[in-house]
Amino acid sequence: MSEAAVTVDAVTKKFRVYHERNQTLKAAVMRRRRSVYEDFLALDDVGFEIPRGSTFGLVGDNGSGKSTLLKCLARILYPDSGTVTTRGRVAALLEVGSGFHPELSGRDNVYLNGSILGMSRAEIDRKFDAIVDFSGVEQFIDQPVKNYSSGMYVRLGFSVAIHVDPEILLVDEVLAVGDAAFQEKCTEKFVEFRRDGRTVVVVSHSMPSLRNMCDSVAWLSHGRLVETGEAKPILERYLDSTRTDQRTGDAGEVRWGSGEAQIDAVELVGPRGPAASFRTGDEVTIRIRYTAHQPIANPVFGLALESHDGVYLWANNTRDLGHRIDRIHGSGVVECTIPRLALQPGTFQVMASVVDESTTHVYDYVREGARLVVDFGTPVESGGYLALDGRWS
């Protein structure tokens, strides 16, 4: 038997993009012409092998074909030409918690989601305690999941999916959500999978995560394979291709999402207006300018901070803080104010997102929306990322 868990052989996938579309027979008769469209080549003759027992990353800019390829591996999409061969049981984490019902309890949703992912009731019974323990939502397991925070929702969905015990696990951006402690548990789980000889295929825009997790990667650009092989050198070459202009200091834009709403700008504002840098202890307002291209009910806006070396430091969103936004359409602004900046001097990346009410569907996620530069202020402490104002006695 081949040592490859997955073989991708000359895969091509097209989508039809409509510019003018006849929605009804009447429209077709009245307009006297066919719908106007063009073919978009999402994958173009892509081929490589994924070694059994490895953690394999797919990297590339927006529109490069990563998620399309992952859906072909999961048999959600089928290539127009070429073949995808998988050897072993496959589980896909493409939208964590997408099978959850908001009115049902966490307990009921474990059984519902587990059955959707192919587990029998007896199998779920046997694994139930392990699923709940991994998720860390034990004391809320009998509450409706509509009352869960976004982090709890994602943790429970992820926990159900990984307990399917697949031989090949497909993961799409799920580590972009959840707290740092849970991300660490997920990474440990992937290490355990690899130790057990299982294969993990992951799409992520987080270079630190991919560096830590992946043995090999495939770099895609505009639907074509640039190169595949050992992770670290390819990730460095990919980063070199996307790096910002050091002379201007502009933040690089890495983003993904379905696009119904988009983040136009992320701005940093102090008490006296927009600012390029701040001091420890300053008040900081992070302003998100957005455009919703269609009406969106109950959107959730989120922010996160990451250190220069990829440590996930902080996250905050409108849903978890009880700031309900009923509807957006067109352009607008939302702001989050941090009364005292509890960061030591350094440079930090501000990430911003707009997602649906469940927080599992991303309309837009910008990884490097702004660069937060922090200088010495009050308190002055000895090191690390955080300024906690420790007092001796």
C-alpha positions as CSV (number, residue, x, y, z in Angstrom):
1,M,0.0,0.0,0.0
2,S,1.2,3.5,-0.8
3,E,2.7,5.6,2.0
4,A,0.5,8.5,1.0
5,A,-2.7,9.1,3.0
6,V,-4.0,11.4,0.2
7,T,-3.1,11.6,-3.5
8,V,-4.2,14.7,-5.4
9,D,-3.7,14.0,-9.2
10,A,-4.1,16.8,-11.8
11,V,-7.2,18.2,-10.1
12,T,-9.0,21.0,-11.9
13,K,-12.2,22.7,-10.6
14,K,-14.2,25.5,-12.2
15,F,-17.0,27.6,-10.9
16,R,-19.5,29.6,-13.0
17,V,-19.7,33.2,-12.0
18,Y,-22.8,35.0,-13.2
19,H,-22.8,38.7,-14.1
20,E,-26.5,38.7,-15.2
21,R,-28.8,35.9,-14.3
22,N,-32.3,35.0,-15.3
23,Q,-34.1,34.2,-12.1
24,T,-37.4,33.2,-13.7
25,L,-38.7,31.9,-17.1
26,K,-40.5,35.2,-17.5
27,A,-37.2,37.1,-17.1
28,A,-35.6,34.8,-19.7
29,V,-38.4,35.5,-22.2
30,M,-38.6,39.2,-21.6
31,R,-34.8,39.7,-21.9
32,R,-34.6,37.3,-24.9
33,R,-31.1,36.1,-23.9
34,R,-29.3,33.7,-21.7
35,S,-27.7,34.5,-18.4
36,V,-24.3,36.2,-18.7
37,Y,-21.4,34.4,-16.9
38,E,-17.8,33.4,-17.0
39,D,-15.9,30.4,-15.7
40,F,-13.6,30.9,-12.7
41,L,-10.7,28.4,-12.5
42,A,-10.4,27.8,-8.7
43,L,-8.0,24.8,-9.1
44,D,-5.8,24.3,-12.2
45,D,-4.0,21.0,-12.6
46,V,-3.0,20.6,-9.0
47,G,-1.2,17.5,-7.9
48,F,0.8,16.3,-4.9
49,E,0.8,13.5,-2.2
50,I,0.2,13.9,1.6
51,P,2.3,11.4,3.6
52,R,0.5,9.1,6.0
53,G,0.8,10.2,9.6
54,S,1.9,13.8,8.8
55,T,0.4,17.2,9.6
56,F,0.1,18.9,6.2
57,G,-0.7,22.6,5.6
58,L,-2.3,24.4,2.7
59,V,-1.2,28.0,2.3
60,G,-1.8,30.8,-0.1
61,D,-3.5,34.2,-0.5
62,N,-7.2,34.7,-0.7
63,G,-8.7,33.1,-3.8
64,S,-5.7,30.7,-4.1
65,G,-7.9,27.6,-4.0
66,K,-7.1,26.3,-0.5
67,S,-10.6,25.9,0.8
68,T,-11.9,24.6,-2.5
69,L,-9.2,21.9,-2.5
70,L,-10.0,21.0,1.1
71,K,-13.7,20.6,0.1
72,C,-12.6,18.3,-2.7
73,L,-10.7,16.2,-0.2
74,A,-13.8,16.0,2.0
75,R,-16.0,15.0,-1.0
76,I,-18.2,18.1,-0.6
77,L,-17.0,19.2,-4.0
78,Y,-15.9,17.1,-6.9
79,P,-13.2,18.0,-9.4
80,D,-14.1,18.7,-13.1
81,S,-11.0,16.7,-14.0
82,G,-8.3,14.8,-12.1
83,T,-8.8,12.6,-9.0
84,V,-8.5,12.8,-5.2
85,T,-7.7,9.5,-3.5
86,T,-8.0,9.2,0.3
87,R,-6.9,6.1,2.2
88,G,-8.8,5.9,5.5
89,R,-11.8,7.4,7.4
90,V,-12.1,11.1,6.8
91,A,-13.6,13.8,9.1
92,A,-13.8,17.4,8.1
93,L,-13.9,20.4,10.4
94,L,-14.9,23.1,7.9
95,E,-17.5,25.0,9.9
96,V,-17.2,24.0,13.6
97,G,-20.7,23.6,15.2
98,S,-22.5,24.1,11.9
99,G,-24.8,21.1,12.9
100,F,-25.8,22.7,16.2
101,H,-29.4,23.7,17.0
102,P,-29.4,26.9,19.2
103,E,-32.5,25.9,21.2
104,L,-31.1,22.5,22.2
105,S,-28.8,22.0,25.1
106,G,-25.1,21.3,24.8
107,R,-25.8,17.6,25.7
108,D,-28.5,17.2,23.0
109,N,-26.2,18.9,20.4
110,V,-23.4,16.5,21.2
111,Y,-25.7,13.7,20.1
112,L,-27.1,15.6,17.2
113,N,-23.8,16.8,15.8
114,G,-22.1,13.4,16.5
115,S,-24.7,11.6,14.5
116,I,-24.3,14.0,11.6
117,L,-20.6,13.3,11.6
118,G,-21.3,9.5,11.4
119,M,-21.1,8.3,15.0
120,S,-23.6,5.8,16.4
121,R,-25.5,6.6,19.6
122,A,-23.5,3.8,21.4
123,E,-20.3,5.4,20.2
124,I,-21.4,8.8,21.4
125,D,-22.4,7.3,24.8
126,R,-19.0,5.8,25.2
127,K,-17.2,9.1,24.3
128,F,-19.5,11.6,25.8
129,D,-17.5,12.3,29.0
130,A,-14.3,12.7,27.0
131,I,-16.0,15.1,24.5
132,V,-17.4,17.3,27.3
133,D,-14.1,17.2,29.3
134,F,-12.0,18.3,26.2
135,S,-14.5,21.1,25.5
136,G,-14.3,22.5,29.0
137,V,-18.0,23.4,29.1
138,E,-19.1,20.8,31.8
139,Q,-21.1,23.2,34.0
140,F,-23.1,24.5,31.0
141,I,-23.7,21.2,29.2
142,D,-27.4,21.2,30.0
143,Q,-28.0,24.9,28.9
144,P,-29.2,25.8,25.4
145,V,-26.1,26.5,23.2
146,K,-27.7,29.9,22.2
147,N,-26.6,31.1,25.6
148,Y,-23.0,29.9,25.1
149,S,-20.2,32.4,24.4
150,S,-18.6,32.1,21.0
151,G,-15.6,30.4,22.5
152,M,-17.7,27.7,24.3
153,Y,-19.7,27.1,21.1
154,V,-16.5,26.5,19.1
155,R,-14.9,24.4,21.7
156,L,-17.8,22.0,22.0
157,G,-18.1,21.7,18.2
158,F,-14.4,21.0,17.8
159,S,-14.5,18.5,20.6
160,V,-17.3,16.5,19.0
161,A,-15.6,16.5,15.6
162,I,-12.2,15.3,16.8
163,H,-13.8,12.4,18.7
164,V,-15.0,10.9,15.5
165,D,-11.5,9.3,15.5
166,P,-10.7,9.8,11.8
167,E,-7.6,8.4,10.1
168,I,-7.5,11.7,8.1
169,L,-8.7,15.0,9.7
170,L,-9.4,18.0,7.5
171,V,-9.3,21.4,9.3
172,D,-10.2,24.8,7.9
173,E,-9.3,27.9,10.0
174,V,-10.9,26.5,13.2
175,L,-7.8,27.7,15.2
176,A,-8.6,31.3,14.3
177,V,-11.2,31.2,17.1
178,G,-11.1,30.0,20.7
179,D,-8.8,31.1,23.5
180,A,-5.1,30.5,23.7
181,A,-5.5,27.7,26.2
182,F,-7.9,25.9,23.9
183,Q,-5.7,26.4,20.9
184,E,-2.8,24.8,22.8
185,K,-5.1,21.8,23.6
186,C,-6.0,21.5,19.9
187,T,-2.3,21.6,19.0
188,E,-1.6,18.8,21.5
189,K,-4.4,16.8,20.0
190,F,-2.9,17.1,16.6
191,V,0.4,15.9,18.0
192,E,-1.4,12.9,19.5
193,F,-3.0,12.2,16.1
194,R,0.4,12.2,14.5
195,R,1.8,9.9,17.2
196,D,-1.1,7.5,16.5
197,G,-0.2,7.5,12.7
198,R,-3.2,9.7,11.7
199,T,-3.0,12.4,9.1
200,V,-4.1,16.1,9.6
201,V,-4.6,18.5,6.7
202,V,-5.0,22.1,7.8
203,V,-5.8,25.4,6.1
204,S,-4.7,28.4,8.2
205,H,-3.5,32.0,7.8
206,S,-1.6,31.8,11.1
207,M,2.1,31.2,10.2
208,P,3.2,30.5,13.8
209,S,0.5,27.8,14.0
210,L,1.6,26.2,10.7
211,R,5.3,26.4,11.7
212,N,4.6,24.6,14.9
213,M,2.3,22.0,13.6
214,C,3.2,21.1,10.0
215,D,5.7,18.7,8.6
216,S,5.0,19.6,5.0
217,V,2.9,22.2,3.1
218,A,1.6,22.9,-0.3
219,W,1.6,26.6,-1.5
220,L,-1.2,27.5,-3.9
221,S,-1.5,30.7,-5.9
222,H,-4.5,31.6,-8.1
223,G,-5.5,27.9,-8.3
224,R,-2.1,26.6,-9.2
225,L,0.5,24.7,-7.1
226,V,3.6,26.9,-6.5
227,E,5.5,24.2,-4.6
228,T,5.2,21.5,-2.0
229,G,7.6,20.0,0.5
230,E,9.2,20.6,3.9
231,A,7.1,23.2,5.8
232,K,9.6,25.7,7.2
233,P,11.5,26.8,4.1
234,I,8.3,27.0,2.0
235,L,6.5,29.0,4.7
236,E,9.4,31.5,4.7
237,R,9.3,31.8,0.9
238,Y,5.5,32.3,1.1
239,L,5.9,35.0,3.8
240,D,8.6,36.7,1.7
241,S,6.1,36.9,-1.2
242,T,3.5,38.6,1.0
243,R,5.7,40.8,3.3
244,T,4.9,44.5,3.7
245,D,7.0,47.3,2.4
246,Q,9.3,48.0,5.3
247,R,9.9,51.6,4.1
248,T,6.2,52.5,4.6
249,G,5.5,50.3,7.5
250,D,2.1,49.4,6.1
251,A,0.5,46.3,7.6
252,G,0.1,43.4,5.3
253,E,-3.4,42.3,4.5
254,V,-4.2,38.6,4.9
255,R,-8.0,38.1,5.0
256,W,-10.7,35.5,4.3
257,G,-14.5,35.2,4.4
258,S,-17.6,34.9,2.3
259,G,-17.7,38.7,1.6
260,E,-21.3,39.7,2.3
261,A,-19.7,42.2,4.7
262,Q,-16.2,43.5,4.7
263,I,-13.9,45.4,7.0
264,D,-12.7,48.5,5.2
265,A,-10.3,49.8,7.8
266,V,-9.1,49.2,11.4
267,E,-8.0,52.4,13.1
268,L,-6.3,53.1,16.5
269,V,-7.6,56.2,18.3
270,G,-6.4,57.8,21.5
271,P,-8.0,60.5,23.7
272,R,-6.7,63.2,21.3
273,G,-7.6,61.4,18.1
274,P,-5.9,58.9,15.7
275,A,-2.4,57.8,16.9
276,A,0.5,55.8,15.5
277,S,1.7,54.6,18.9
278,F,0.6,54.4,22.5
279,R,2.1,54.0,26.0
280,T,1.5,51.3,28.6
281,G,-1.6,52.4,30.6
282,D,-3.1,54.6,27.8
283,E,-6.7,54.5,26.8
284,V,-7.1,53.0,23.3
285,T,-10.1,52.8,21.0
286,I,-10.0,50.4,18.1
287,R,-12.4,51.6,15.4
288,I,-13.6,49.2,12.7
289,R,-15.0,50.7,9.5
290,Y,-17.1,48.2,7.5
291,T,-19.4,47.9,4.5
292,A,-22.3,45.4,4.4
293,H,-23.1,44.7,0.8
294,Q,-26.5,43.2,1.8
295,P,-28.7,43.3,4.9
296,I,-27.2,41.1,7.7
297,A,-29.1,40.4,10.8
298,N,-27.4,40.0,14.2
299,P,-23.7,40.3,13.0
300,V,-20.9,39.9,15.5
301,F,-17.8,42.1,15.3
302,G,-14.6,40.8,16.9
303,L,-11.0,41.9,17.7
304,A,-7.9,40.1,18.7
305,L,-4.3,40.9,19.5
306,E,-1.2,38.9,18.6
307,S,2.4,39.5,19.4
308,H,5.1,39.9,16.7
309,D,6.1,36.2,17.2
310,G,2.5,34.9,16.9
311,V,1.4,34.6,20.5
312,Y,-2.4,35.0,20.8
313,L,-2.9,37.5,23.6
314,W,-6.5,38.7,23.7
315,A,-9.9,38.5,22.0
316,N,-13.2,40.3,22.4
317,N,-16.4,40.3,20.5
318,T,-19.8,42.2,20.5
319,R,-21.8,39.0,21.2
320,D,-19.9,37.9,24.3
321,L,-19.9,41.4,25.7
322,G,-23.6,41.7,25.3
323,H,-23.5,44.5,22.7
324,R,-26.2,43.3,20.3
325,I,-26.3,44.7,16.8
326,D,-29.7,44.0,15.2
327,R,-28.8,44.7,11.6
328,I,-26.2,46.2,9.3
329,H,-26.5,47.3,5.7
330,G,-24.2,49.7,3.9
331,S,-21.3,51.5,5.6
332,G,-20.8,52.0,9.3
333,V,-18.5,52.1,12.3
334,V,-18.1,50.0,15.5
335,E,-15.7,50.8,18.3
336,C,-14.1,49.0,21.2
337,T,-12.5,51.0,23.9
338,I,-9.7,49.6,26.2
339,P,-9.6,51.9,29.3
340,R,-6.0,51.0,30.2
341,L,-3.6,49.3,27.8
342,A,-2.1,46.4,29.8
343,L,0.8,45.7,27.4
344,Q,4.5,46.0,27.8
345,P,6.4,47.9,25.1
346,G,6.5,46.1,21.7
347,T,4.7,45.8,18.4
348,F,1.4,43.9,18.2
349,Q,-0.9,42.9,15.4
350,V,-4.6,43.8,15.6
351,M,-7.0,41.3,14.0
352,A,-10.6,42.1,13.2
353,S,-13.6,40.1,12.1
354,V,-17.3,40.2,11.3
355,V,-19.1,36.9,11.6
356,D,-22.7,35.6,11.9
357,E,-24.6,35.3,15.1
358,S,-23.3,31.7,15.8
359,T,-19.7,33.0,15.2
360,T,-19.0,30.0,13.0
361,H,-19.6,31.6,9.6
362,V,-17.0,34.3,8.7
363,Y,-18.1,37.2,6.5
364,D,-14.6,38.8,6.7
365,Y,-11.5,38.2,8.9
366,V,-8.5,40.5,8.6
367,R,-5.4,39.1,10.2
368,E,-3.2,42.3,10.2
369,G,-5.8,45.1,10.2
370,A,-3.5,47.5,12.2
371,R,-0.2,47.5,13.9
372,L,-0.2,48.6,17.6
373,V,3.1,50.1,18.8
374,V,3.5,50.4,22.5
375,D,6.1,52.4,24.4
376,F,7.0,52.7,28.1
377,G,4.3,54.2,30.2
378,T,2.8,53.3,33.6
379,P,3.5,50.9,35.1
380,V,7.0,50.1,34.1
381,E,7.6,46.3,34.7
382,S,10.4,43.9,34.0
383,G,9.4,42.0,30.9
384,G,7.0,39.8,29.1
385,Y,3.9,40.8,27.1
386,L,1.6,42.0,29.9
387,A,1.7,45.0,32.2
388,L,-0.3,43.7,35.2
389,D,0.8,46.5,37.7
390,G,2.1,44.0,40.3
391,R,2.6,45.4,43.8
392,W,5.2,44.2,46.4
393,S,4.7,44.3,50.2
